[in-house]
Amino acid sequence: MKPYCTSLTEYSRFVTREVSIGDVKLGGNNPIRVQSMTTTDTMNTIATVEQSIRMIEAGCELVRITAPSKNEAENLANIKKELRARGYNTPLVADIHFTPNAAEIAARIVEKVRVNPGNYADKKKFELIDYTDADYNEELERIREKFTPLVNVCKEYGTALRIGTNHGSLSDRIMSRYGDTPLGMVESAMEFLRICEDNNFRNIVISMKASNTQVMVQAYRLLVATMIENNMNYPLHLGVTEAGDGEDGRIKSAVGIGTLLEDGLGDTIRVSLTEEPEFEIPVAKALVEPYNNRSETQTPIPTIATYPINPYEYTRRTTHATVNIGERNVPRVIVDAHNLSIDSHVKLFRVGYNYSVPLDKWNIADMACDYLYVGNQSIPFEIPGTLGIIQDYSVWEQKEQHYPLFSFVDYIKSEKRSSELNFVECTLPDILHETFSVLKDDSTVVVVLKSNNTHTMAELRCAIAQLLTMQSSIPVIVKYNGYGLTNEQLQLHASTTFGGLLLDGLGDGVWIESNAEHNQKFHNETMFGILQATRTRISKTEYISCPSCGRTLFDLQETTANIRSRTSHLKGVKIGIMGCIVNGPGEMADADYGYVGSGVGKISLYKGKEVIKKNIASENAVDELIQLIKDGGDWVDVPLEI
């Protein structure tokens, strides 16, 4: 396996070259920087300046501003002048799509320019072309001619450059040769990187963004592996595009960004939320905070001699089924309710089960947990048929749908076991112990894997790698220790830990351990959100919603909220909501339906990547979108509550 990080078991940042962005140093031994992007019209100097100040005061270390044309690029000088006059020296970054002339203007003004190799020198027509090698090389020379002038300007003015590949906007040329793949994303960046190096320019940052967290993580890993092979070590800008808003956006960002940070990858991050940009900064800071002293606080983890997992493509670990856990079953959600008195039907409402007294029936939500851990309690009523109850083995009642939880030592000693399903808590030392062979092939056991190491994900991964090495097909529930964490901390760090495993096909279920008495609803929704973000279990509508920027042609936050309110019951449907044509249709990636700004007050609607209706009035667009979903056969009416 090609290495993509310094170590899979010992936290250590991948050492990158230091890049100067104005007075800010990025990469090397510098802290992981946090940044965001303005949402104002770039031609509105004062609005952009004032929003930039709000971002800076929230902790933003790099401020990115869109420059879609020469006019906006030139106005960056006025924005920079006003910010400096007000005492703010934070570096500015120009965001460029399609317009090399705007990039060359901006590079003379701001400290950094971001270009997208998918559309800097190429027009996207969604055409597959069978290039000969000669044709392909001719295209590369054309790109060299268009891109080299910008490289020369950056060299002359000391301007940094980000080569920012996006999964949804790969050029037709890259798509034709490499497909819609992480390899295509990497090669897209490498083409531009080689041109920079040929011109002896190395003040470069690279990004590999996608809205699909599996693709995003694989692309960054493959990029680093490719750089290592080519003796390169450029700093990485991490981000998940179009993560969305609210809890879903935070979870999705943490899954993608956090997975890479866990392996020491990443020198700057941007959390892309469909919210005001200053709201992104606290989330970004909370994500990077654990890595400030990770190397000093982690407990040593045994090295993995031969890593049995391919980190560049998703393959779920092969397990056998124990009841409904493992094999081809979706990952299961276990909610910890041992501190909550389960004395009536209503207590299950918070985990997705709503009991109707008149009908004597349970209404089971799409996000109803699969198992409920109740500790030493006994449930005094008949439970739903789809819910399993986990009890401490010492009080296990041996009733239908009730299963015992053992420690590793207790299971070895116990003679009272379930003939169907036994949950056995294990740590890495337990799995490495010679007595684990008793469990290895026990078809009734599901391992509940836990760790108290500050480098939790790496220790859990090491444990599952050990199971793979010993060829055990025993299912694994991953348990996260959430004791003492705020809801925000738990949401981000559980997403990072679970996400880093699930994206590699490791884990047959998730369990958040907590002593909180009334947090079951939050924990349940968080775990389902993580499974959705990793694409391992779909339980609700997915929104691929870009963060607003100066190119946005409608109120993105209001529109997203409106669309969400009318479509959130469409389980498994993916809807892209893009503020302008730059972020759609390509950036919608694999959305089923798209709502894209095409002009002021005008919207175009897509099914997949095909435009179905062009330039319809924005006041009618949401209704038209719903009709399009109905025409496509994906609409269902909102279910009635019983």
C-alpha positions in Angstrom: 0.0 0.0 0.0 1.3 3.5 -0.9 1.6 5.5 2.3 -0.4 8.6 2.6 0.5 9.8 6.1 3.4 9.6 8.5 1.8 7.0 10.8 -1.5 5.1 11.1 -1.0 4.7 14.9 1.1 7.6 16.2 -0.3 11.1 15.6 2.2 13.2 13.6 1.4 15.9 11.1 2.5 15.2 7.6 5.4 17.7 7.2 4.7 20.2 4.4 6.7 23.0 3.0 6.0 26.4 4.6 4.1 28.8 2.4 3.9 32.6 3.0 0.5 34.3 2.5 1.3 37.9 3.4 2.3 37.8 7.0 0.7 34.4 7.7 2.8 31.3 7.4 1.0 28.1 6.4 2.3 24.6 6.6 5.6 23.4 8.1 5.3 23.6 11.9 2.7 26.4 11.9 -0.7 25.9 13.5 -3.6 24.6 11.4 -5.1 27.8 10.1 -8.9 28.5 9.8 -10.5 30.5 7.1 -13.8 31.4 5.4 -15.3 33.3 2.5 -17.4 36.4 2.2 -20.9 36.2 0.9 -21.3 39.9 -0.1 -21.3 41.4 -3.6 -17.6 42.0 -4.2 -18.4 45.4 -5.8 -20.0 46.5 -2.5 -16.8 47.5 -0.9 -18.1 48.6 2.5 -20.4 45.5 2.9 -17.5 43.2 2.0 -15.1 45.0 4.4 -17.5 44.9 7.3 -18.3 41.3 6.8 -14.6 40.5 6.5 -14.1 42.3 9.9 -16.8 40.2 11.5 -15.0 37.1 10.2 -11.6 38.3 11.4 -12.9 39.1 14.8 -14.4 35.6 15.0 -10.9 34.2 14.4 -10.6 33.9 10.6 -7.0 33.9 9.6 -7.5 34.1 5.8 -10.4 35.9 4.1 -11.4 34.7 0.7 -13.4 36.9 -1.7 -14.9 36.0 -5.0 -13.7 37.7 -8.2 -15.7 36.4 -11.1 -14.7 39.1 -13.5 -12.1 41.9 -14.0 -14.3 44.4 -12.3 -14.4 42.5 -9.0 -10.7 41.7 -9.2 -9.9 45.4 -9.6 -12.2 46.3 -6.7 -10.2 44.0 -4.4 -7.7 46.9 -4.2 -10.4 49.1 -2.6 -11.4 46.4 -0.2 -7.9 45.8 0.9 -7.2 49.5 1.2 -10.2 50.0 3.5 -9.4 47.0 5.6 -5.8 48.2 6.1 -7.1 51.7 6.9 -9.2 50.2 9.7 -6.2 48.3 11.1 -6.9 44.8 9.7 -4.0 43.1 8.0 -5.4 39.6 7.5 -4.4 38.2 4.2 -7.0 38.3 1.4 -7.6 35.5 -1.1 -9.2 36.0 -4.5 -11.5 33.1 -5.6 -11.3 32.7 -9.4 -13.4 30.6 -11.8 -13.2 30.7 -15.6 -11.4 34.1 -15.9 -7.6 34.0 -16.2 -7.5 37.8 -16.8 -9.2 38.4 -13.4 -6.8 36.0 -11.7 -3.8 38.0 -13.1 -5.3 41.3 -11.9 -6.1 39.9 -8.4 -2.6 38.4 -8.0 -1.1 41.9 -8.2 -3.4 43.0 -5.3 -4.1 40.3 -2.8 -1.9 37.8 -0.9 -3.2 34.7 -2.5 -5.2 33.5 -5.5 -7.3 30.3 -5.7 -7.9 28.8 -9.1 -10.0 25.7 -10.1 -8.0 23.6 -12.6 -11.3 22.2 -13.9 -12.5 25.5 -15.3 -9.4 27.9 -15.4 -8.5 26.9 -19.0 -11.3 24.5 -19.9 -15.0 24.9 -20.8 -17.2 22.2 -19.4 -19.8 20.7 -21.8 -20.2 17.3 -20.2 -18.7 15.6 -23.3 -16.7 12.4 -23.3 -13.9 12.7 -25.8 -11.6 9.9 -26.9 -8.2 11.7 -26.8 -5.1 10.2 -28.3 -1.9 10.7 -26.4 -0.9 13.4 -28.9 -4.3 15.2 -28.5 -4.0 15.0 -24.8 -0.5 16.5 -24.7 -1.6 19.2 -27.1 -4.4 20.1 -24.6 -1.8 20.2 -21.8 0.3 22.7 -23.8 -2.8 24.8 -24.3 -3.3 24.9 -20.5 0.4 25.7 -20.0 0.0 28.7 -22.2 -3.0 30.0 -20.3 -1.8 29.2 -16.8 1.9 30.2 -17.0 1.2 34.0 -17.1 -0.6 33.8 -13.7 2.4 31.8 -12.3 4.7 34.5 -13.4 2.6 37.2 -11.8 2.5 35.3 -8.6 6.3 34.9 -8.6 6.8 38.6 -9.3 4.4 39.9 -6.6 5.1 37.2 -4.0 1.5 36.0 -4.2 0.6 32.5 -3.0 -1.5 30.2 -5.2 -4.1 27.6 -4.3 -4.7 24.9 -6.8 -8.2 24.0 -5.8 -9.7 20.9 -7.5 -13.4 20.3 -7.1 -15.0 16.9 -7.7 -18.0 18.4 -9.3 -16.1 20.6 -11.8 -13.5 18.3 -13.3 -12.8 19.2 -16.9 -14.2 17.1 -19.8 -10.6 16.2 -20.7 -9.9 14.8 -17.2 -13.3 13.1 -17.1 -12.7 11.5 -20.5 -9.4 10.0 -19.4 -9.7 9.3 -15.7 -13.5 9.4 -15.0 -15.3 11.0 -12.1 -12.8 9.6 -9.6 -10.3 10.6 -6.9 -7.6 9.8 -9.4 -9.0 12.3 -11.8 -9.1 14.9 -9.1 -5.5 14.3 -8.2 -4.3 14.4 -11.8 -6.2 17.6 -12.4 -4.2 19.3 -9.7 -0.9 17.6 -10.7 -1.1 19.0 -14.2 -1.2 22.5 -12.8 1.4 21.7 -10.1 3.9 20.5 -12.7 3.5 23.7 -14.6 4.3 25.7 -11.4 7.4 23.6 -10.7 8.6 23.9 -14.3 8.5 27.6 -13.7 10.3 27.2 -10.3 7.2 28.5 -8.4 6.4 26.6 -5.2 4.4 29.1 -3.0 1.4 26.7 -3.5 -1.4 25.2 -1.5 -3.6 22.3 -2.8 -7.1 21.2 -2.1 -9.3 18.3 -3.2 -12.9 19.2 -2.3 -16.0 17.1 -2.8 -19.5 17.0 -1.3 -19.2 13.2 -1.1 -17.0 12.6 2.0 -15.8 9.2 0.7 -14.5 10.8 -2.5 -13.1 13.8 -0.7 -11.1 11.7 1.8 -9.8 9.3 -0.8 -8.8 12.1 -3.1 -6.7 13.9 -0.4 -5.1 10.6 0.6 -4.2 9.8 -3.0 -2.9 13.3 -3.5 -0.5 13.0 -0.6 0.6 9.5 -1.7 1.2 11.0 -5.2 3.2 13.9 -3.8 5.3 11.5 -1.7 6.1 9.5 -4.9 7.1 12.8 -6.6 9.1 14.2 -3.7 6.6 17.0 -3.1 5.1 18.2 0.2 2.8 21.1 -0.5 0.4 22.2 2.3 -3.2 21.1 2.2 -6.4 23.1 2.4 -9.2 20.8 3.7 -12.9 21.2 3.1 -16.1 19.5 2.2 -17.9 21.4 -0.5 -21.6 22.2 -0.1 -21.8 20.7 3.3 -25.1 22.4 4.0 -26.5 24.1 7.0 -27.3 23.4 10.7 -26.3 20.1 12.3 -26.0 18.2 9.0 -23.5 20.7 7.6 -21.4 20.5 10.8 -21.5 16.7 10.9 -20.6 16.3 7.2 -17.7 18.8 7.5 -16.4 17.0 10.6 -16.6 13.6 9.0 -14.5 14.7 6.0 -12.1 17.2 7.5 -11.8 15.3 10.8 -10.9 12.0 9.2 -7.9 13.6 7.5 -6.8 15.7 10.5 -6.8 12.4 12.5 -4.0 11.1 10.2 -2.0 14.4 10.5 -3.2 15.8 7.1 -4.2 19.4 6.7 -2.6 22.8 7.2 -5.7 25.0 6.8 -9.4 24.2 6.9 -12.6 25.9 5.8 -16.0 24.6 7.0 -18.5 25.4 4.2 -21.9 26.1 5.8 -24.9 27.7 4.3 -24.8 30.3 7.0 -23.1 33.6 7.7 -19.4 33.1 7.2 -18.5 34.2 10.8 -20.5 31.2 12.0 -18.1 28.9 10.3 -15.1 30.0 12.3 -16.1 28.6 15.8 -16.8 25.2 14.1 -13.5 25.2 12.4 -11.6 26.2 15.5 -13.4 23.5 17.5 -12.4 20.9 14.8 -8.7 21.8 14.9 -8.3 22.3 18.7 -7.7 18.7 19.7 -4.7 18.5 17.4 -2.8 21.4 19.1 -1.4 19.0 21.7 -2.4 15.5 20.3 1.1 14.2 20.0 1.8 15.0 23.7 -1.5 13.5 25.1 -1.9 10.2 23.2 -1.2 6.8 24.6 1.2 4.7 22.5 -0.6 2.4 20.1 1.0 -0.8 18.6 2.1 -0.3 15.0 0.2 -2.0 12.3 2.7 -4.3 10.5 0.6 -4.8 7.3 -2.4 -2.6 6.9 -5.2 -4.8 5.5 -7.4 -2.0 4.2 -7.2 -0.1 0.9 -7.5 3.6 2.0 -8.1 4.7 -1.6 -11.4 3.0 -2.2 -14.4 2.0 -0.1 -14.9 -1.6 0.7 -16.9 -2.7 3.8 -15.2 -5.1 6.1 -16.7 -8.6 5.6 -18.6 -9.8 8.7 -21.1 -12.4 9.5 -24.6 -11.5 10.6 -25.6 -11.8 14.2 -29.3 -11.1 14.4 -29.5 -7.9 12.4 -25.9 -6.7 12.9 -23.1 -7.2 10.3 -22.9 -8.8 6.9 -25.2 -6.7 4.6 -27.2 -5.0 7.2 -26.9 -1.2 7.5 -24.8 0.0 10.4 -26.9 0.0 13.6 -27.6 2.8 16.0 -27.5 2.1 19.7 -28.7 4.8 22.1 -27.4 5.0 25.7 -30.4 5.5 28.0 -29.0 3.9 31.2 -29.4 7.2 33.1 -32.9 7.8 31.8 -35.8 6.1 33.6 -37.7 4.2 30.9 -41.0 4.0 32.8 -43.5 4.8 30.0 -44.0 4.7 26.3 -43.5 8.4 25.9 -39.8 8.0 26.9 -39.1 6.3 23.6 -40.4 9.3 21.5 -37.0 10.9 21.7 -35.4 7.9 19.9 -37.9 7.6 17.1 -40.8 5.6 18.6 -44.2 7.3 19.0 -46.9 5.3 20.7 -50.6 5.9 19.9 -52.7 5.1 22.9 -56.1 5.0 21.0 -54.7 2.7 18.3 -52.4 0.8 20.6 -49.7 1.1 17.8 -46.2 2.3 17.5 -45.3 4.8 14.8 -41.6 4.1 13.9 -39.7 7.0 12.4 -37.0 6.7 9.7 -34.5 7.7 12.4 -35.6 5.3 15.1 -32.7 3.7 16.9 -32.1 0.0 16.5 -31.1 -0.8 20.1 -31.5 0.9 23.4 -29.0 0.4 26.2 -30.9 0.6 29.6 -28.2 -0.6 32.0 -29.8 -2.4 35.0 -33.4 -1.3 34.2 -36.4 -3.4 33.3 -38.8 -2.1 30.7 -42.4 -2.2 32.2 -44.3 -2.1 28.9 -44.3 -4.0 25.5 -41.6 -2.6 23.3 -41.8 -2.0 19.5 -41.0 -5.1 17.4 -38.1 -3.4 15.7 -36.3 -2.3 18.9 -33.7 -4.4 20.7 -33.0 -3.8 24.4 -29.5 -4.1 25.8 -29.2 -4.8 29.6 -26.2 -5.4 31.8 -25.6 -9.1 31.9 -26.0 -9.2 35.7 -29.7 -8.2 35.4 -30.4 -9.6 31.9 -34.0 -10.8 31.8 -33.7 -13.4 29.0 -36.9 -12.0 27.3 -37.5 -11.7 23.6 -35.6 -8.7 22.0 -33.5 -8.4 25.2 -29.8 -9.0 25.0 -26.9 -8.9 27.5 -23.9 -6.6 27.6 -20.7 -8.2 29.0 -17.2 -7.0 29.7 -14.6 -9.1 27.9 -13.6 -10.8 31.2 -17.1 -11.4 32.3 -18.1 -13.0 29.0 -15.1 -15.4 29.2 -16.2 -16.4 32.7 -20.0 -16.4 32.3 -22.2 -19.4 31.7 -25.4 -17.4 31.3 -25.3 -16.2 27.7 -27.8 -15.5 24.9 -28.1 -18.1 22.2 -28.8 -15.3 19.7 -26.8 -12.2 20.5 -24.2 -11.2 23.1 -22.7 -7.7 23.2 -19.1 -7.9 24.6 -17.2 -4.7 25.4 -13.6 -4.9 24.2 -10.5 -2.7 24.0 -7.5 -3.1 21.8 -5.6 -4.9 24.6 -8.5 -7.4 24.9 -8.3 -8.1 21.2 -4.5 -8.5 21.3 -4.8 -10.9 24.3 -4.5 -14.6 23.6 -7.9 -15.4 25.2 -9.6 -13.4 22.5 -9.5 -16.5 20.4 -12.5 -17.7 22.4 -14.6 -14.9 20.9 -13.0 -14.8 17.4 -15.4 -17.2 15.8 -18.3 -17.0 18.2 -21.4 -16.4 16.0 -23.4 -15.0 18.8 -21.0 -12.2 19.8 -20.9 -8.6 18.6 -17.9 -6.8 19.8 -18.5 -3.3 21.3 -15.2 -1.7 20.7 -14.1 1.2 22.9 -11.1 3.3 23.6 -10.1 6.1 26.1 -7.0 7.0 24.1 -7.0 10.7 23.0 -6.1 9.3 19.6 -9.3 7.3 19.7 -9.9 6.7 16.0 -6.4 5.4 15.4 -6.7 2.9 18.3 -10.1 1.7 17.2 -8.8 1.3 13.6 -5.8 -0.6 14.9 -8.1 -3.0 16.8 -10.3 -3.7 13.7 -7.2 -4.1 11.6 -6.1 -6.8 14.1 -9.5 -8.5 13.6 -8.9 -8.4 9.8 -5.4 -9.8 10.2 -6.7 -12.8 12.3 -9.5 -13.3 9.7 -12.3 -12.8 12.2 -15.7 -11.9 10.7 -17.1 -10.9 14.1 -19.3 -7.8 13.8 -18.1 -4.6 15.5 -20.1 -1.8 17.2 -17.9 1.3 17.7 -18.5 3.0 21.0 -17.5 6.7 21.5 -16.9 8.1 25.0 -18.8 11.3 25.2 -18.5 11.9 28.9 -17.8 15.5 29.9 -18.3 17.0 26.4 -20.7 19.8 25.3 -23.1 18.9 22.6 -21.0 20.8 20.0 -17.8 19.0 21.0 -19.5 15.6 21.0 -21.1 16.2 17.6 -17.8 17.2 16.0 -15.5 14.7 17.7 -17.9 11.7 17.4 -18.3 12.6 13.7 -14.5 12.5 13.3 -14.0 9.2 15.2 -16.9 7.3 13.6 -16.4 9.0 10.2 -12.7 8.0 10.0 -13.7 4.3 10.5 -17.0 4.2 8.5 -15.4 5.8 5.4 -13.0 2.9 5.3 -15.8 0.3 5.7 -15.1 -0.4 9.3 -17.9 -0.7 11.8 -21.3 -2.4 11.9 -22.9 0.1 14.2 -22.3 3.2 16.4 -22.9 3.9 20.1 -22.4 7.2 21.9 -21.6 6.5 25.6 -22.8 9.3 27.9 -24.0 10.0 31.4 -26.4 12.7 30.2 -29.9 12.1 31.4 -31.9 13.8 28.7 -29.6 13.8 25.6 -30.8 10.7 23.9 -32.6 12.6 21.1 -29.5 14.6 20.3 -27.3 11.5 20.3 -29.7 9.5 18.1 -29.9 12.3 15.5 -26.1 12.8 15.6 -25.4 9.1 14.9 -27.9 9.0 12.1 -26.4 12.2 10.7 -22.9 10.6 10.8 -24.1 7.5 9.0 -25.8 9.7 6.3 -22.7 11.9 6.0 -20.5 8.8 5.4 -23.1 7.4 3.0 -23.3 4.1 4.9 -27.0 4.5 5.9 -29.5 6.9 4.3 -32.3 7.9 6.5 -33.4 11.3 5.3 -33.2 13.8 2.4 -29.7 15.0 1.6 -29.1 18.6 0.7 -26.0 19.6 -1.2 -26.1 23.3 -0.5 -23.2 25.6 -1.3 -22.2 28.4 1.1 -23.3 31.7 -0.2 -20.7 34.0 -1.8 -20.6 37.2 -3.9 -21.7 35.2 -6.9 -24.9 34.1 -5.3 -28.0 35.2 -7.2 -30.7 34.7 -4.5 -31.0 34.4 -0.7 -29.4 31.0 -0.3 -30.1 30.6 3.4 -33.8 31.5 3.1 -34.3 29.3 0.0 -32.5 26.3 1.5 -34.7 26.6 4.6 -37.8 26.8 2.4 -36.8 23.8 0.3 -35.9 21.8 3.3 -39.2 22.5 5.0 -41.1 21.1 2.1 -38.9 18.1 1.1 -37.3 16.9 4.3 -39.5 13.8 4.3 -38.1 12.5 1.0 -35.8 9.8 2.4 -32.8 9.1 0.2 -33.4 11.9 -2.3 -30.4 14.3 -2.8 -31.2 17.9 -3.7 -28.5 20.4 -4.8 -29.1 24.1 -4.0 -26.6 26.3 -5.8 -26.3 30.0 -5.7 -24.9 30.4 -9.2 -23.9 28.5 -12.3 -20.2 28.3 -11.0 -21.4 25.9 -8.3 -23.8 24.0 -10.5 -24.5 21.8 -12.2 -21.1 20.2 -11.8 -20.7 21.1 -8.1 -24.0 19.3 -7.4 -22.0 16.1 -7.9 -24.5 13.2 -7.7 -27.6 15.2 -6.6 -30.9 13.8 -8.0 -32.4 17.3 -8.4 -30.9 20.7 -8.6 -32.0 24.3 -8.0 -29.4 26.7 -9.5 -29.3 30.5 -9.8 -29.0 31.4 -13.5 -29.6 35.2 -13.2 -31.0 37.8 -10.9 -34.5 36.5 -9.9 -34.0 33.5 -12.3 -33.6 29.8 -11.4 -32.8 26.8 -13.5 -33.9 23.3 -12.4 -31.9 20.1 -13.0 -32.6 16.4 -12.9 -29.2 14.9 -12.4 -26.9 17.0 -14.5 -29.5 17.7 -17.2 -31.2 21.1 -17.1 -35.0 20.6 -17.3 -36.3 24.1 -16.9 -34.3 27.3 -17.6 -34.7 30.8 -16.2 -38.0 30.4 -14.3 -39.1 33.1 -11.9 -37.6 32.6 -8.4 -41.0 33.1 -6.7 -42.3 30.0 -8.6 -39.2 28.0 -8.5 -39.7 25.9 -5.3 -43.2 24.8 -6.5 -41.7 24.0 -9.9 -38.9 22.0 -8.1 -41.5 19.9 -6.2 -43.4 19.3 -9.5 -40.2 18.1 -11.1 -39.6 15.7 -8.2 -43.2 14.4 -8.7 -42.6 14.0 -12.4 -39.5 12.1 -11.7 -41.3 9.6 -9.5 -39.5 10.5 -6.3 -42.2 12.3 -4.5 -44.2 10.9 -1.6 -46.7 12.7 0.5 -45.8 13.7 4.1 -46.8 10.7 6.3 -49.6 11.3 8.7 -48.8 11.0 12.4 -50.9 8.3 14.1 
